[in-house]
Amino acid sequence: MLPAYRVPMLAKLNDRLGGRLIVCHGQRPAGNPTLMGDVAASFRRVPLRNFWVKGETIHAQPFTGVFERFGAPMAVIAEESPRSITLPFLLRSARKQGAARILWGIFYSVHRPYSSRHPLQQYRLRMARRVEACLCYSRRSRDVLSTHVASDRLFVAQNTLDTTELFGLRDRLSQEGRSEVRKRLGLPDQPTFVFVGQLVARKGTDDLITFIKSMTEVRKATLLIIGDGPERSSMEQRVAALKLEDHVRFLGSIPEAGKSAPYIFAADVMVIPGYVGLVINHAFSLGVPILTQDPPDNTPFHGPEIESLVPGENGIMVPREPDTLVRGALQILEDRQRFSDNAFEYCRQHLAVEHLIDTIENALKFAVQDGRSS
C-alpha cells in the first residue's frame, strides 16, 4: 500500500534516481483511513490488486504483470511483512530476473515481547537472510537482525515525514512568534498541550482527558485535540461532564500540514498517553517536545519511531501511574525552551527526509553490487 506521507519522500527519491523509480501498490483495506491508495505523484505508479483474508491478517498481491510490463528491474524494494503470503514468491521472482532485493520494515512485532523462537519472528529472520540488504525502520530493528544478518547488509532508515515542508513551516511560524500565533488562533496565553492522532483507545484517549483535568487543577491550561475517530463522542461527553469545555478544543482531523502546523507550533508539549508512532517526527520537526507513557506490562507498544525520544532531553516518558503525566508536563514547562530546541535539533540531525533518501540510495548501491558479485 502507499501511505500518503510517503509520497513526497518517494518523489525526492525518484529525482535522486533520475526518474527511474516505479512504485507498485494496491488500495487500502476497507475501513482503514490511515493508508491511501489514490494519490497524485510525480513518480510512475502501478496499481496492483490486494486480496485480504480475515480482515487485515493475511494478504496477497499478484505482481508478475509488473515484470512483464517493465522488464527486469535493477532492484526491488519490498515491504517486510509476515502477513504477505506472496512476499517469498516476489523475492524468488526478482532473483530470477537478476534484480537485487531489499526488504524495508520493522522486522519484529510491536504487539508482543520479542522472541527469536516465535514462528512469525523466525519467518521474518528467514526472509531477511534471503535478501541482499535490509532497510531497518530503527536502530532496534537493526539490533534484532544483527545476530542473524551480516552487519554490512543492514541500513538504518528511520521512518520520517516530509521534513522539508515541515521545517519551512516552522521557520515561518518562528518568525511570527508563538504568542502571536496563539493570538491568531484565538488561544489564551497559557500552557498549551496538543494531541495529534486517531481518537482510538490505543492512543490513550481516556488518559488524555484525565490528564487535562488533573492539569487544570494545578494551573490554567489548554488542550488541543487534532484528529477524529470512534472515541470522539465519549471524549466530548466526558469533557462536558468534567466541565472542561473552556480547556479542551476538538479541532477534528486536519490532514493538511500547513493547516495543522500553527496549532502544533502553538503548543508547549505534545501529549500522547498511548501509542506513539510517526507523530513524534511531526512534533519534533516543529520544535515541540513529546510526553507519553511507558508501554504496559513491558510489552512492545509504541512504534519504532519512539526510539527518537531521549528522556529528559527532547521529551519525557512516564510510568503508568496517577498524575505522572502532569508531573512530566510540569517538568517540561519548567525548561520548555531547552526541550524545544533539543526536539528540533534531533529531528534536523536524524529525521530529515534527506537522511532517509541517502540511506535508501546507499542500500540500493550496496545491494546491486552485492547481487552482481554473488
N, C-alpha and C positions, 0 to 999 in steps of 0.2 A: 504494500500500500504506500501511498505518498502523503505523509503529514504535510500540511500547508506550511509549517515553519521551516521545512527543509528546502522549499522551492528556491529562496534567494541563495542559499548555500550551494545548491546544485547548479544554479545559473553561474555563480562565480567559478565553480569547478569546471563547468563546461567551457568558460572563457579560458581558463588555465590550460585546458586540454585542446585548445584550438577548435572548439565546436564539434568534437568527436564523441561527446557523451550521449548515450541513448538510455533513457530511463523507462523501464518497463514496470507497470504497476496495475493493480486492479482497483475496483471500487471498495469503499469501506463497507463493513458488515452493517446490516440493517440495525438502526437504533444506536449506532456508535457515532456520536457527533464530533469526536476528537480527531478522527482521521479523515482527510479529504482526498477525493479521487479526481475531481473535475476542477482543475486549477489552471490558470494561464501560466505559461512557462516559456522561456526563450530556448530551452534545450528540446531535443526531439523526445517525444513521449510515445510509448506504445501501450495501448490498453490491453490488459490480459483479463481473463475470466478468473474469478475467485470462487472456489467451492468450499463451503463450510459445513462441518459436521458437528453436532452437539454444540450449537451456538458458535463460539469462537474457540472451541477446544482443538479441533483438527482442521487443517487447511491444506488445500491442493490448488495448484496453479499451473496449467499447461503452458509450456514455454517453447516447445520445439519450433513453432512458427517464426519465432524471432530469429533463430539461426538461419532458417530457410530464407527469410526476407533480407537479412543484412549480411549473411555470410559469417565466416569465422571471426570472432572478436579477438582483440589483443588481450583483454582481461574481462572477467566477470566479477562484480561485487554483489554478493547475495546477503540478504538478511539472515542472521543466525537465529534460528527459531526451532525449538524441538517439536512444535505443533505442525510444522510443514512436512508433509509426507512426500512432497516432490523434491525437497532440497537435495537428498542424495543423488537423485537422478539428474538434477541440474548440474551438480558438480561433476558427475561422471561424463555427462554430455559435453560440458565445457572442456574437460580434459581431452576428450576425443577430438574436439575442434582445435586443440593446440592452444587454448586460452589459459592464461594464468587465473587462479581462483583465489578470491579474498572473501572471508566472512567478516561481517560487521555486526557487532551486537554486544550484549551484556555478558553472555557465556555462563550465567548462573541464574537461579531463580531468586526473585526478591520476595517470594511468598513463603519460603521455608528456610531453616538453617542449612548452611552449605554442608554437603557430604559428597565426596567423590564416588561413594558407593551407590548413591541413588541411581536407579536405571536411567532416568532422563538426563542426569548430570553425566553419566558415562557416555550416553549418546552424544551430548554436546562436546565432550572432550574428543570423542572419536571423529566427529566432523572437523573439529579444529586441527587435529593432527593430519587430516587428509589434504588440507589446502596449503597454498604457498605462503599466505600471510593472513594475519588476523587483525582487524581494526577493533580495538577494545574501547568500550564506552568510558572506561575509568581505569585508574591505577589498580583498583581491586580486581577488575576483570583481568587485567594483565597478570596480577599475582596468582589468581585462580588457575590460569593457564601455564604459568611459568615452570611448574614441575612436570608438565606434560608435553609442552611445545617448546622448541628451541627459541631462546630469547630474541634472536635476530629476526624472527618471524612475527614478533608481537609489536604492534604500534598502538600507542595510547592516543585515541582521537576523542577527546572529551566532547560529548554531545553539547551543542550550543544553538543559539538563535542567530538572527541577522544582527550581529553587534554593530555593523557599520551604520545601520539605520538607528539603532538604539543609542549609540554613542553620540550621534548627531543630535538626536532629540534631547539628550542630557545636556549637551553644550548649550543649546538654545534656552532650555529651561533654567540652567545655571545663570545665564546672563540676566534672565528675568528675576531670579531670586525666589527662594522657597516662600517667603512671606507674601510676595506679590502674586505668586501662583495660587496660593491659598485664597487670597482675596478674590482673584479672578474666578475661582471655582466656588466661591461662597462658603469657604470653610473657616471656622474660628481659628485664631492663632493660639493653639494649644496642642499638646501631644496628639499626634495623629497616627493611627495604625491602618494598615491596609491588608486585605486578604484578596488573593487572586487565584481563581481556580473553579472547578466544578463544585457545586454545592451538593456533595455526596458525603455520606457518613465517614468514608475512608479519609476524607480531608480534615476530620476533626471539627465538623461544624458545631456540634454541641459544646465542645470545649471552647470554641471561639466565643460563643455568647457568654459562657461562664466567665471567660477571661475579661471581656469588656465590662461586665457587671462588677467584677471584683476591682478592676482598674478604676472605674469611676468612683468607687468608694474611697480610693486613695487620693485621686486628683482628677480634675476635669480632663476628658479625653474624647476623641472622635474615632470611630471605626468605619472605614470604607470597605464595602464588600463588592468586589468585581467578579461577576460570574453568575451562573444560573444552574438550576438542577432540581432534582426531586426533593431536596431538603429545604428549599427556599420557603415554602409555605409554613412549615413548622418553625423555622428560624424566625420568620416575621411574627408569628403568633407568640413566640417566647419573648421576643424583644418588646412586644406590646404588653405582655403580662408583667414583665420586669420594669416597665415604664422607662425604657431605654430609647425611645423614639428620637430624642434630641441628641443622642450619642451615636446612633448607628444609621448609616445610609446604604441602602441596597441600590447599586448602580446598574445591576444586570450585566449581561455579557457585553464586553467591549472588545471585539476581535481586532480592531484596527490599532496598531501600536501607537500611532500618532494621537489617537483619542484617549487611550488609557494611560499613556506616559505622564501627563500632568498630574493625574491622581496619585500614581505611584511615586513620582518625584516629590509630591507634596507631603508624603508620609515620612515619619521618622523611622518606622520599623515595619517590615512586612511580617505578619504573624500567620503562620501555617501550623496549627496544632497537630495535624495529621500528616499524611503522605506528602513528601516534598520531592518534586522532580525538576523539570526544566524551569519552573518558576523561580528557582534560586538564581539562574542565569539572568532572568528578566529583572529581578530585584537588583542584583549586583551591577548590571550594566547601566542602571540609572542611579547608582550610588546609594542604594537602600539596603541596610543590613537585615538579616533574617532571624526570626525567633521561631523555634519549633521544639518538639518533644522527642525524647528517646523512643526507639521502637519498643512496642510492648513485648514482654516475655523474651527478650533477646532474639526475637525473630527478625530477619531482614525485612524491612518495612518500607523505608524510603527508596526512591530511585537511585541509581548510581551517581547522579549529579550531587547527592548530599555530601560527597567527599570534598566538595569545594568549600563547605562550611568549616572554617577554622575557629573553634570555640574561643571566645574572648577577644577575637581579632576582627572578624567580619560578620559575626553573628553569635548566637548562643543556642545550645540545645540543653533543655532542662529535663529532669526526671518527671515522670507522670505522677505528680503529687499535687495536692491542693495548693493553689496560689504560686506555684513555681513559675508559671508563665508571667505573672505580674512582677515577681522579683527579677526575672530575666529582662523584662521590658524596662524596669526602672534602672537596671544596671546599664543597659544600652543608652537610655536617655541621659544618664549622668555623663557619658563620654560619647555622645552621639556623633560628633564630627569625626573623631578618630575611627569609629566603626564604619562610618560612611566612606571615608577616604580609603580605608582598607578594602571595603567591598568592591569599590570601583577599580582599585589598583589590581586586585586579584583577578577581576574579570579581564582587565586590559592585558595582563601578563599571561593568563592561562586559558581564557574562554573566548578570546577574539576569534571570529569566524575564519580569519586568515590562518590561524594556527591549525584549525581543523583541516583546511584545504591543503596546507603544506604537508600534514601528516598523511592524508589520503594519497597525495601525489607521490610521496616517498614510498608508501606501501605499494603503490602501483609499479613504480620503477623497480623496487626490490622483487616483487612477485613475478614480473615479466622476465627479469634477468634470471631469477631462480628457475622459472619454468623452462627457459631455453637451455640452461646448463644441466637440468636433470633428465 
